[in-house]
Amino acid sequence: MRDLALIFGAALAAALGVGLVGALTLRLLRDRSITVHVCVLLTVTVAAVVAGVVVVAQAMFLSPHDLQVVLLTVAAAAVVSLAVGWHFGRRLAVAAVWADQARERERRVEKGRRDLVAWVSHDLRTPLAGLRAMAEALEDRVVDDPATVAEYHGRIRAQTDRMTRLVDDLFELSRINAGALRLSLSAVPLGEVVSDALAGAAPLAEARRIRLVAAESGWPTVLASEPELARVVGNLLLNAVRYTPSDGTVRVAAGCERDAAWLAVADTCGGIPEDDLPRLFDVAFRGEPARTPRSGGEGSGGLGLAIVRGLVEAHGGRVDVQNVVGGCRFVVRLPAA
């Protein structure tokens, strides 16, 4: 019994020495990946076993041949342990990174949801307050001359249209996020869609003294759902017009590259801060100052570009934005018909 206690004590002392070295190594490598930490832990475990075996072998006067056999057995186990540890350590590292990214995405989504509620509440409360005030004025006959009554009716109609657009945007965004969007793909002439969108944006552009410039020919045909494609082009044009100062220019161009067609909408808004570019298509994001409406209450709750990205990706395409001289340029790429 005494011999067993001595053997245990000697092996424990050797293993503790290796363990202390391993702990110091892990402390020095604390900023490295999970794979490195797992491999170091397995190496420390194997080294502790080897140290214990060597110390006990010396105490028991094992022959060199027997000691060599034991060490070869431990080495074989060490190779297998390190290989398995490296493989599963990489998997653990990937899983940890994925979990961290998932948590970060969840935090961004939750923040976007809170911002969306705040922006939509603000954008609905403002026109509702105006509608209530004008309705009470008409009801109480505070205003009764025909000209003022007609003006109030016009304002009520404009505010109602604004709330209708906001509700439509919310409905479209909910369809995209819920995966309920069903596209009916066909060959769509991009020139016709752009022409209709230009006609729709012309009144706002004329009111702000903004020139709309588009090529007369060379428009490709894309494989898309026409209503959703019209929504994409319309949102991009209205977004460009809203954030371009007076006497500015919005240019629309298109072309083909390999099996894809591209559509570009460039404005003269002055550019977007580089830090805001990756977040520009997030729900309810409104950067300062380049992405904030200058006047006219034409904001869309920060939903327009989020809808653009959702619809483009539903078509199997992508949308990008970059700063150019004097403004920014949105580029949509879609499959060519």
Disulfide bonds with the S-S distance in Angstrom:
none
